[in-house]
Amino acid sequence: MELYTIKLEDGKEYYIIDTVVNDNNKYLILANDETDDFTIRKVVNVDNKECTTKLDSKEEFTNILKMYHEKNKDGLK
């Protein structure tokens, strides 16, 4: 399986390890193996281009993380 990468505003490259869709919003589950960093970003359209943005709240992060876990629960054991 080929993993794609994305560079965020911190200048670090992250692997896109999965996507989650919730309420017509797409979220990227990202990991950086050099720093063991993990983050979730929302995909938004700006001038007809897909960009990522930070989540609006801790609650949004928690909800998406739960959805990711539920989606992958068999593979996370």
Jmol script that loads the backbone (N, CA, C; Angstrom):
load data "model"
ATOM      1  N   MET A   1       0.845  -1.183   0.000  1.00  0.00           N
ATOM      2  CA  MET A   1       0.000   0.000   0.000  1.00  0.00           C
ATOM      3  C   MET A   1       0.892   1.248   0.000  1.00  0.00           C
ATOM      4  N   GLU A   2       0.615   2.131  -0.917  1.00  0.00           N
ATOM      5  CA  GLU A   2       1.377   3.371  -1.002  1.00  0.00           C
ATOM      6  C   GLU A   2       0.763   4.425  -0.088  1.00  0.00           C
ATOM      7  N   LEU A   3       1.614   5.058   0.713  1.00  0.00           N
ATOM      8  CA  LEU A   3       1.153   6.136   1.586  1.00  0.00           C
ATOM      9  C   LEU A   3       1.498   7.478   0.958  1.00  0.00           C
ATOM     10  N   TYR A   4       0.560   8.390   1.015  1.00  0.00           N
ATOM     11  CA  TYR A   4       0.782   9.731   0.505  1.00  0.00           C
ATOM     12  C   TYR A   4       1.189  10.641   1.656  1.00  0.00           C
ATOM     13  N   THR A   5       1.890  11.708   1.330  1.00  0.00           N
ATOM     14  CA  THR A   5       2.325  12.651   2.358  1.00  0.00           C
ATOM     15  C   THR A   5       1.762  14.032   2.070  1.00  0.00           C
ATOM     16  N   ILE A   6       1.742  14.839   3.117  1.00  0.00           N
ATOM     17  CA  ILE A   6       1.303  16.226   3.027  1.00  0.00           C
ATOM     18  C   ILE A   6       2.206  17.038   3.950  1.00  0.00           C
ATOM     19  N   LYS A   7       2.584  18.226   3.509  1.00  0.00           N
ATOM     20  CA  LYS A   7       3.390  19.110   4.348  1.00  0.00           C
ATOM     21  C   LYS A   7       2.468  20.142   4.980  1.00  0.00           C
ATOM     22  N   LEU A   8       2.524  20.237   6.306  1.00  0.00           N
ATOM     23  CA  LEU A   8       1.667  21.179   7.028  1.00  0.00           C
ATOM     24  C   LEU A   8       2.408  22.475   7.306  1.00  0.00           C
ATOM     25  N   GLU A   9       1.697  23.418   7.916  1.00  0.00           N
ATOM     26  CA  GLU A   9       2.248  24.751   8.159  1.00  0.00           C
ATOM     27  C   GLU A   9       3.446  24.739   9.105  1.00  0.00           C
ATOM     28  N   ASP A  10       3.638  23.639   9.846  1.00  0.00           N
ATOM     29  CA  ASP A  10       4.807  23.544  10.728  1.00  0.00           C
ATOM     30  C   ASP A  10       6.061  23.118   9.959  1.00  0.00           C
ATOM     31  N   GLY A  11       5.899  22.888   8.650  1.00  0.00           N
ATOM     32  CA  GLY A  11       7.019  22.515   7.800  1.00  0.00           C
ATOM     33  C   GLY A  11       7.326  21.026   7.807  1.00  0.00           C
ATOM     34  N   LYS A  12       6.609  20.252   8.622  1.00  0.00           N
ATOM     35  CA  LYS A  12       6.838  18.814   8.712  1.00  0.00           C
ATOM     36  C   LYS A  12       5.962  18.073   7.707  1.00  0.00           C
ATOM     37  N   GLU A  13       6.496  16.957   7.204  1.00  0.00           N
ATOM     38  CA  GLU A  13       5.726  16.102   6.320  1.00  0.00           C
ATOM     39  C   GLU A  13       5.039  15.016   7.137  1.00  0.00           C
ATOM     40  N   TYR A  14       3.773  14.794   6.840  1.00  0.00           N
ATOM     41  CA  TYR A  14       2.967  13.802   7.531  1.00  0.00           C
ATOM     42  C   TYR A  14       2.443  12.780   6.523  1.00  0.00           C
ATOM     43  N   TYR A  15       2.369  11.538   6.950  1.00  0.00           N
ATOM     44  CA  TYR A  15       1.724  10.510   6.144  1.00  0.00           C
ATOM     45  C   TYR A  15       0.221  10.611   6.342  1.00  0.00           C
ATOM     46  N   ILE A  16      -0.512  10.476   5.242  1.00  0.00           N
ATOM     47  CA  ILE A  16      -1.975  10.395   5.326  1.00  0.00           C
ATOM     48  C   ILE A  16      -2.288   8.923   5.562  1.00  0.00           C
ATOM     49  N   ILE A  17      -2.657   8.594   6.792  1.00  0.00           N
ATOM     50  CA  ILE A  17      -2.874   7.185   7.116  1.00  0.00           C
ATOM     51  C   ILE A  17      -4.319   6.745   6.937  1.00  0.00           C
ATOM     52  N   ASP A  18      -5.250   7.708   6.896  1.00  0.00           N
ATOM     53  CA  ASP A  18      -6.652   7.352   6.667  1.00  0.00           C
ATOM     54  C   ASP A  18      -7.467   8.621   6.457  1.00  0.00           C
ATOM     55  N   THR A  19      -8.687   8.438   5.996  1.00  0.00           N
ATOM     56  CA  THR A  19      -9.643   9.545   5.889  1.00  0.00           C
ATOM     57  C   THR A  19     -10.938   9.129   6.576  1.00  0.00           C
ATOM     58  N   VAL A  20     -11.625  10.121   7.109  1.00  0.00           N
ATOM     59  CA  VAL A  20     -12.923   9.911   7.749  1.00  0.00           C
ATOM     60  C   VAL A  20     -13.859  10.983   7.200  1.00  0.00           C
ATOM     61  N   VAL A  21     -15.089  10.600   6.897  1.00  0.00           N
ATOM     62  CA  VAL A  21     -16.096  11.558   6.434  1.00  0.00           C
ATOM     63  C   VAL A  21     -17.181  11.655   7.490  1.00  0.00           C
ATOM     64  N   ASN A  22     -17.517  12.896   7.854  1.00  0.00           N
ATOM     65  CA  ASN A  22     -18.559  13.140   8.845  1.00  0.00           C
ATOM     66  C   ASN A  22     -19.313  14.412   8.445  1.00  0.00           C
ATOM     67  N   ASP A  23     -20.629  14.319   8.337  1.00  0.00           N
ATOM     68  CA  ASP A  23     -21.470  15.475   7.965  1.00  0.00           C
ATOM     69  C   ASP A  23     -20.948  16.181   6.713  1.00  0.00           C
ATOM     70  N   ASN A  24     -20.644  15.404   5.684  1.00  0.00           N
ATOM     71  CA  ASN A  24     -20.136  15.916   4.408  1.00  0.00           C
ATOM     72  C   ASN A  24     -18.785  16.623   4.518  1.00  0.00           C
ATOM     73  N   ASN A  25     -18.086  16.436   5.620  1.00  0.00           N
ATOM     74  CA  ASN A  25     -16.728  16.962   5.773  1.00  0.00           C
ATOM     75  C   ASN A  25     -15.747  15.808   5.724  1.00  0.00           C
ATOM     76  N   LYS A  26     -14.639  16.018   5.020  1.00  0.00           N
ATOM     77  CA  LYS A  26     -13.587  15.004   4.940  1.00  0.00           C
ATOM     78  C   LYS A  26     -12.467  15.391   5.896  1.00  0.00           C
ATOM     79  N   TYR A  27     -11.979  14.405   6.640  1.00  0.00           N
ATOM     80  CA  TYR A  27     -10.901  14.609   7.596  1.00  0.00           C
ATOM     81  C   TYR A  27      -9.736  13.694   7.252  1.00  0.00           C
ATOM     82  N   LEU A  28      -8.528  14.205   7.392  1.00  0.00           N
ATOM     83  CA  LEU A  28      -7.327  13.413   7.172  1.00  0.00           C
ATOM     84  C   LEU A  28      -6.728  13.028   8.518  1.00  0.00           C
ATOM     85  N   ILE A  29      -6.417  11.759   8.662  1.00  0.00           N
ATOM     86  CA  ILE A  29      -5.713  11.270   9.839  1.00  0.00           C
ATOM     87  C   ILE A  29      -4.244  11.227   9.441  1.00  0.00           C
ATOM     88  N   LEU A  30      -3.407  11.997  10.139  1.00  0.00           N
ATOM     89  CA  LEU A  30      -2.019  12.196   9.734  1.00  0.00           C
ATOM     90  C   LEU A  30      -1.041  11.748  10.817  1.00  0.00           C
ATOM     91  N   ALA A  31       0.106  11.234  10.385  1.00  0.00           N
ATOM     92  CA  ALA A  31       1.146  10.811  11.326  1.00  0.00           C
ATOM     93  C   ALA A  31       2.518  11.172  10.770  1.00  0.00           C
ATOM     94  N   ASN A  32       3.406  11.601  11.667  1.00  0.00           N
ATOM     95  CA  ASN A  32       4.793  11.888  11.320  1.00  0.00           C
ATOM     96  C   ASN A  32       5.653  10.883  12.066  1.00  0.00           C
ATOM     97  N   ASP A  33       6.333  10.003  11.310  1.00  0.00           N
ATOM     98  CA  ASP A  33       7.095   8.941  11.970  1.00  0.00           C
ATOM     99  C   ASP A  33       8.422   9.423  12.553  1.00  0.00           C
ATOM    100  N   GLU A  34       8.903  10.581  12.145  1.00  0.00           N
ATOM    101  CA  GLU A  34      10.159  11.103  12.691  1.00  0.00           C
ATOM    102  C   GLU A  34       9.967  11.656  14.106  1.00  0.00           C
ATOM    103  N   THR A  35       8.807  12.239  14.356  1.00  0.00           N
ATOM    104  CA  THR A  35       8.556  12.872  15.654  1.00  0.00           C
ATOM    105  C   THR A  35       7.465  12.156  16.449  1.00  0.00           C
ATOM    106  N   ASP A  36       6.941  11.061  15.911  1.00  0.00           N
ATOM    107  CA  ASP A  36       5.817  10.342  16.532  1.00  0.00           C
ATOM    108  C   ASP A  36       4.628  11.264  16.767  1.00  0.00           C
ATOM    109  N   ASP A  37       4.470  12.242  15.886  1.00  0.00           N
ATOM    110  CA  ASP A  37       3.392  13.217  15.978  1.00  0.00           C
ATOM    111  C   ASP A  37       2.161  12.681  15.249  1.00  0.00           C
ATOM    112  N   PHE A  38       0.981  13.005  15.752  1.00  0.00           N
ATOM    113  CA  PHE A  38      -0.287  12.556  15.197  1.00  0.00           C
ATOM    114  C   PHE A  38      -1.231  13.749  15.193  1.00  0.00           C
ATOM    115  N   THR A  39      -1.959  13.962  14.098  1.00  0.00           N
ATOM    116  CA  THR A  39      -2.905  15.066  14.042  1.00  0.00           C
ATOM    117  C   THR A  39      -4.053  14.721  13.103  1.00  0.00           C
ATOM    118  N   ILE A  40      -5.122  15.468  13.209  1.00  0.00           N
ATOM    119  CA  ILE A  40      -6.275  15.333  12.324  1.00  0.00           C
ATOM    120  C   ILE A  40      -6.531  16.712  11.716  1.00  0.00           C
ATOM    121  N   ARG A  41      -6.751  16.752  10.416  1.00  0.00           N
ATOM    122  CA  ARG A  41      -7.055  18.009   9.732  1.00  0.00           C
ATOM    123  C   ARG A  41      -8.324  17.855   8.904  1.00  0.00           C
ATOM    124  N   LYS A  42      -9.082  18.943   8.823  1.00  0.00           N
ATOM    125  CA  LYS A  42     -10.294  18.989   8.005  1.00  0.00           C
ATOM    126  C   LYS A  42      -9.913  19.497   6.616  1.00  0.00           C
ATOM    127  N   VAL A  43     -10.493  18.898   5.591  1.00  0.00           N
ATOM    128  CA  VAL A  43     -10.265  19.335   4.215  1.00  0.00           C
ATOM    129  C   VAL A  43     -11.352  20.348   3.859  1.00  0.00           C
ATOM    130  N   VAL A  44     -10.922  21.525   3.380  1.00  0.00           N
ATOM    131  CA  VAL A  44     -11.855  22.577   2.974  1.00  0.00           C
ATOM    132  C   VAL A  44     -11.512  23.017   1.558  1.00  0.00           C
ATOM    133  N   ASN A  45     -12.493  23.573   0.872  1.00  0.00           N
ATOM    134  CA  ASN A  45     -12.269  24.105  -0.470  1.00  0.00           C
ATOM    135  C   ASN A  45     -12.070  25.613  -0.398  1.00  0.00           C
ATOM    136  N   VAL A  46     -10.937  26.073  -0.926  1.00  0.00           N
ATOM    137  CA  VAL A  46     -10.633  27.494  -1.006  1.00  0.00           C
ATOM    138  C   VAL A  46     -10.280  27.786  -2.461  1.00  0.00           C
ATOM    139  N   ASP A  47     -11.070  28.636  -3.099  1.00  0.00           N
ATOM    140  CA  ASP A  47     -10.856  28.956  -4.518  1.00  0.00           C
ATOM    141  C   ASP A  47     -10.753  27.694  -5.373  1.00  0.00           C
ATOM    142  N   ASN A  48     -11.664  26.751  -5.139  1.00  0.00           N
ATOM    143  CA  ASN A  48     -11.739  25.486  -5.871  1.00  0.00           C
ATOM    144  C   ASN A  48     -10.505  24.601  -5.697  1.00  0.00           C
ATOM    145  N   LYS A  49      -9.753  24.797  -4.626  1.00  0.00           N
ATOM    146  CA  LYS A  49      -8.614  23.946  -4.299  1.00  0.00           C
ATOM    147  C   LYS A  49      -8.825  23.348  -2.916  1.00  0.00           C
ATOM    148  N   GLU A  50      -8.459  22.069  -2.784  1.00  0.00           N
ATOM    149  CA  GLU A  50      -8.555  21.433  -1.472  1.00  0.00           C
ATOM    150  C   GLU A  50      -7.380  21.870  -0.606  1.00  0.00           C
ATOM    151  N   CYS A  51      -7.691  22.350   0.588  1.00  0.00           N
ATOM    152  CA  CYS A  51      -6.688  22.760   1.568  1.00  0.00           C
ATOM    153  C   CYS A  51      -7.064  22.110   2.894  1.00  0.00           C
ATOM    154  N   THR A  52      -6.109  22.090   3.817  1.00  0.00           N
ATOM    155  CA  THR A  52      -6.425  21.558   5.142  1.00  0.00           C
ATOM    156  C   THR A  52      -6.455  22.688   6.152  1.00  0.00           C
ATOM    157  N   THR A  53      -7.245  22.474   7.186  1.00  0.00           N
ATOM    158  CA  THR A  53      -7.343  23.446   8.261  1.00  0.00           C
ATOM    159  C   THR A  53      -7.406  22.707   9.595  1.00  0.00           C
ATOM    160  N   LYS A  54      -7.028  23.397  10.641  1.00  0.00           N
ATOM    161  CA  LYS A  54      -7.133  22.811  11.980  1.00  0.00           C
ATOM    162  C   LYS A  54      -8.607  22.640  12.321  1.00  0.00           C
ATOM    163  N   LEU A  55      -8.869  21.752  13.253  1.00  0.00           N
ATOM    164  CA  LEU A  55     -10.247  21.512  13.667  1.00  0.00           C
ATOM    165  C   LEU A  55     -10.754  22.660  14.523  1.00  0.00           C
ATOM    166  N   ASP A  56     -12.071  22.789  14.585  1.00  0.00           N
ATOM    167  CA  ASP A  56     -12.691  23.904  15.280  1.00  0.00           C
ATOM    168  C   ASP A  56     -12.689  23.764  16.799  1.00  0.00           C
ATOM    169  N   SER A  57     -12.655  22.515  17.280  1.00  0.00           N
ATOM    170  CA  SER A  57     -12.760  22.330  18.732  1.00  0.00           C
ATOM    171  C   SER A  57     -12.172  20.985  19.149  1.00  0.00           C
ATOM    172  N   LYS A  58     -11.973  20.855  20.435  1.00  0.00           N
ATOM    173  CA  LYS A  58     -11.520  19.587  21.006  1.00  0.00           C
ATOM    174  C   LYS A  58     -12.595  18.515  20.813  1.00  0.00           C
ATOM    175  N   GLU A  59     -13.847  18.939  20.890  1.00  0.00           N
ATOM    176  CA  GLU A  59     -14.957  18.006  20.696  1.00  0.00           C
ATOM    177  C   GLU A  59     -14.943  17.423  19.282  1.00  0.00           C
ATOM    178  N   GLU A  60     -14.675  18.267  18.280  1.00  0.00           N
ATOM    179  CA  GLU A  60     -14.592  17.794  16.903  1.00  0.00           C
ATOM    180  C   GLU A  60     -13.456  16.771  16.777  1.00  0.00           C
ATOM    181  N   PHE A  61     -12.296  17.069  17.375  1.00  0.00           N
ATOM    182  CA  PHE A  61     -11.165  16.143  17.361  1.00  0.00           C
ATOM    183  C   PHE A  61     -11.553  14.807  17.980  1.00  0.00           C
ATOM    184  N   THR A  62     -12.189  14.847  19.137  1.00  0.00           N
ATOM    185  CA  THR A  62     -12.579  13.631  19.834  1.00  0.00           C
ATOM    186  C   THR A  62     -13.562  12.813  19.013  1.00  0.00           C
ATOM    187  N   ASN A  63     -14.544  13.464  18.402  1.00  0.00           N
ATOM    188  CA  ASN A  63     -15.536  12.764  17.582  1.00  0.00           C
ATOM    189  C   ASN A  63     -14.894  12.076  16.385  1.00  0.00           C
ATOM    190  N   ILE A  64     -13.997  12.766  15.707  1.00  0.00           N
ATOM    191  CA  ILE A  64     -13.348  12.188  14.521  1.00  0.00           C
ATOM    192  C   ILE A  64     -12.415  11.054  14.938  1.00  0.00           C
ATOM    193  N   LEU A  65     -11.712  11.221  16.050  1.00  0.00           N
ATOM    194  CA  LEU A  65     -10.846  10.157  16.547  1.00  0.00           C
ATOM    195  C   LEU A  65     -11.662   8.906  16.885  1.00  0.00           C
ATOM    196  N   LYS A  66     -12.827   9.076  17.488  1.00  0.00           N
ATOM    197  CA  LYS A  66     -13.708   7.945  17.785  1.00  0.00           C
ATOM    198  C   LYS A  66     -14.169   7.261  16.494  1.00  0.00           C
ATOM    199  N   MET A  67     -14.499   8.056  15.484  1.00  0.00           N
ATOM    200  CA  MET A  67     -14.930   7.490  14.205  1.00  0.00           C
ATOM    201  C   MET A  67     -13.793   6.710  13.549  1.00  0.00           C
ATOM    202  N   TYR A  68     -12.583   7.250  13.615  1.00  0.00           N
ATOM    203  CA  TYR A  68     -11.420   6.557  13.065  1.00  0.00           C
ATOM    204  C   TYR A  68     -11.207   5.232  13.788  1.00  0.00           C
ATOM    205  N   HIS A  69     -11.293   5.260  15.105  1.00  0.00           N
ATOM    206  CA  HIS A  69     -11.112   4.039  15.889  1.00  0.00           C
ATOM    207  C   HIS A  69     -12.178   3.008  15.538  1.00  0.00           C
ATOM    208  N   GLU A  70     -13.420   3.440  15.432  1.00  0.00           N
ATOM    209  CA  GLU A  70     -14.515   2.530  15.098  1.00  0.00           C
ATOM    210  C   GLU A  70     -14.316   1.936  13.699  1.00  0.00           C
ATOM    211  N   LYS A  71     -13.888   2.761  12.774  1.00  0.00           N
ATOM    212  CA  LYS A  71     -13.668   2.319  11.385  1.00  0.00           C
ATOM    213  C   LYS A  71     -12.556   1.277  11.315  1.00  0.00           C
ATOM    214  N   ASN A  72     -11.569   1.387  12.177  1.00  0.00           N
ATOM    215  CA  ASN A  72     -10.382   0.532  12.111  1.00  0.00           C
ATOM    216  C   ASN A  72     -10.223  -0.385  13.319  1.00  0.00           C
ATOM    217  N   LYS A  73     -11.291  -0.597  14.082  1.00  0.00           N
ATOM    218  CA  LYS A  73     -11.167  -1.320  15.347  1.00  0.00           C
ATOM    219  C   LYS A  73     -10.606  -2.727  15.180  1.00  0.00           C
ATOM    220  N   ASP A  74     -10.897  -3.399  14.093  1.00  0.00           N
ATOM    221  CA  ASP A  74     -10.377  -4.753  13.907  1.00  0.00           C
ATOM    222  C   ASP A  74      -8.882  -4.744  13.618  1.00  0.00           C
ATOM    223  N   GLY A  75      -8.393  -3.705  12.965  1.00  0.00           N
ATOM    224  CA  GLY A  75      -6.985  -3.623  12.624  1.00  0.00           C
ATOM    225  C   GLY A  75      -6.129  -2.987  13.711  1.00  0.00           C
ATOM    226  N   LEU A  76      -6.761  -2.413  14.748  1.00  0.00           N
ATOM    227  CA  LEU A  76      -6.028  -1.733  15.812  1.00  0.00           C
ATOM    228  C   LEU A  76      -5.750  -2.625  17.014  1.00  0.00           C
ATOM    229  N   LYS A  77      -6.196  -3.846  16.988  1.00  0.00           N
ATOM    230  CA  LYS A  77      -6.004  -4.751  18.136  1.00  0.00           C
ATOM    231  C   LYS A  77      -4.598  -5.278  18.175  1.00  0.00           C
TER     232      LYS A  77
END
end "model"
wireframe off; spacefill off
backbone 0.3
color backbone group
